[in-house]
Amino acid sequence: TSLYSQDIPIGVWRDHLPYTNCIDLVEVNEVIYVATPYSLFSYNKVDNSLKRMSKVNGLSDVGIRFLRYNEAFKILIVVYNNSNIDLIKEDGVHNIPEIMLKNVTGSKAINNITFNGDFAYLSCAYGITVLNLKKLEIKETYIIAATNTQVNVNDITFMNDSIYAASNSGLYKASLNAQNLQSFEYWQLDTLLFQNGTIINYIKTFENCLVVSKRDRKSVV
């Protein structure tokens, strides 16, 4: 006589989440990591294997906003809609909840991530937050607008010894050698190339030039 029981033991959870709505992906060598609104899965192009990750088996949250990967530190960064962050490494998942728990007025959304050396620069709805990838911790936050007011930063790039921030109020610039980038006094708003109120969506460095995507505030609904 033979008996058959369930595949998973009592007290162990298994997710039944939809994996058809893919919102972002990154390719790391032979593995493709794909984010859905609820979870994360990876596809190995060599052996065609699939692996799933969710809050049931490792992730800290639900509602993924986007993914980024840092090659130097071998870290997959998972950013959630509530500004929670997971750093996935070979030794496990490291949660960074500080921005989610941050006491600020208005949105705390993370719009983009730009890497520079040991740091990940997070473009946020209130300014810029710097994440130390070596120590796996928040280093500091920059409030860049005049009189220490918040401004929505959409993207960041670096050129020579300067950092550039594309924002909903225009293009900001500061020297990386400044004494205190946390102080708005060391940031300058460009008023020569762009009119006040110009929304800068994206900014990249290409062959020692700045490539900027912008739109007029009047076109925003």
Secondary structure, DSSP 8 states (H G I E B T S, - for coil): ------SS-TT--------S---EEEEETTEEEEE-SS-EEEEETTT--EEEE-TTTT-S-S-EEEEEEETTTTEEEEEETTS-EEEEETTEEEEE-HHHH---SS---EEEEEEETTEEEEEETTEEEEEETTTTEEEEEE--SGGG----EEEEEEETTEEEEEETTEEEEEETT-S-TTSGGG-EE--SSS-TT-EEEEEEEETTEEEEEEE-GGG--
